[in-house]
């Protein structure tokens, strides 16, 4: 898989993940590593907490397609989940 294709998959995955509420993420043990099928390929996904602030969680997303070079330099992005206030 080309890096450009992996970037598109990363953007799609981030769009899906950022829709989940804070209550979902509170239950996840980080770093969270798993493999899923996307575009006919096994994609490795790693989710990490970049920031845990009083108002939000900043979650990093890294994807690789099991190629040796991407294990060291994966395609990555991040998103912010607002915490419930009150």
C-alpha positions as CSV (number, residue, x, y, z in Angstrom):
1,X,0.0,0.0,0.0
2,X,1.3,3.4,-0.9
3,X,1.8,6.0,1.8
4,X,-0.7,8.3,0.1
5,X,-3.4,5.6,0.4
6,X,-2.5,5.0,4.1
7,X,-2.9,8.8,4.7
8,X,-6.5,8.6,3.3
9,X,-7.2,5.6,5.6
10,X,-5.8,7.5,8.6
11,X,-8.0,10.5,7.9
12,X,-11.1,8.2,7.6
13,X,-10.2,6.4,10.8
14,X,-9.7,9.6,12.8
15,X,-13.1,10.9,11.5
16,X,-14.7,7.7,12.9
17,X,-12.8,7.7,16.2
18,X,-13.4,11.4,17.1
19,X,-17.1,10.8,17.0
20,X,-16.9,8.5,20.1
21,X,-17.7,10.3,23.4
22,X,-15.3,10.8,26.3
23,X,-17.0,8.0,28.3
24,X,-15.8,5.5,25.6
25,X,-12.2,6.7,25.8
26,X,-12.2,6.7,29.6
27,X,-12.6,2.9,29.5
28,X,-9.7,2.3,27.0
29,X,-6.3,1.2,28.3
30,X,-3.6,3.2,26.5
31,X,-1.5,2.6,24.5
32,X,-4.2,0.7,22.6
33,X,-2.8,-1.4,19.7
34,X,-4.8,-3.5,17.3
35,X,-5.1,-4.7,13.7
36,X,-8.1,-4.1,11.4
37,X,-8.9,-4.8,7.8
38,X,-9.2,-1.7,5.7
39,X,-9.0,-1.5,1.9
40,X,-8.2,-5.2,1.7
41,X,-5.1,-5.0,3.9
42,X,-4.2,-5.6,7.5
43,X,-3.6,-2.2,9.1
44,X,-1.9,-1.8,12.4
45,X,-3.3,0.9,14.6
46,X,-1.8,2.4,17.7
47,X,-3.7,4.9,19.9
48,X,-1.9,6.9,22.5
49,X,-2.7,9.7,24.9
50,X,-0.8,12.8,24.0
51,X,-2.4,15.1,26.5
52,X,-4.8,14.5,29.4
53,X,-6.0,17.9,30.3
54,X,-8.9,18.9,32.6
55,X,-11.0,19.9,29.6
56,X,-10.0,17.4,26.9
57,X,-8.0,14.3,25.9
58,X,-5.6,14.6,23.0
59,X,-5.3,11.1,21.3
60,X,-2.6,10.2,18.8
61,X,-3.3,7.7,16.0
62,X,-0.5,5.9,14.1
63,X,-1.1,3.5,11.2
64,X,1.2,1.1,9.4
65,X,0.6,-1.6,6.8
66,X,3.2,-4.0,8.1
67,X,5.9,-2.8,5.8
68,X,9.3,-2.6,7.5
69,X,9.8,1.1,6.8
70,X,6.4,2.2,8.1
71,X,7.0,0.3,11.4
72,X,9.6,3.0,12.1
73,X,7.8,6.0,10.4
74,X,4.0,5.3,10.5
75,X,1.4,7.6,9.1
76,X,0.0,9.5,12.0
77,X,-2.6,12.1,13.1
78,X,-4.4,13.0,16.3
79,X,-7.8,14.3,17.5
80,X,-9.2,15.9,20.6
81,X,-12.1,14.6,22.7
82,X,-13.8,17.1,25.0
83,X,-14.5,16.0,28.5
84,X,-17.9,16.4,30.1
85,X,-18.1,19.5,32.2
86,X,-20.2,20.0,35.2
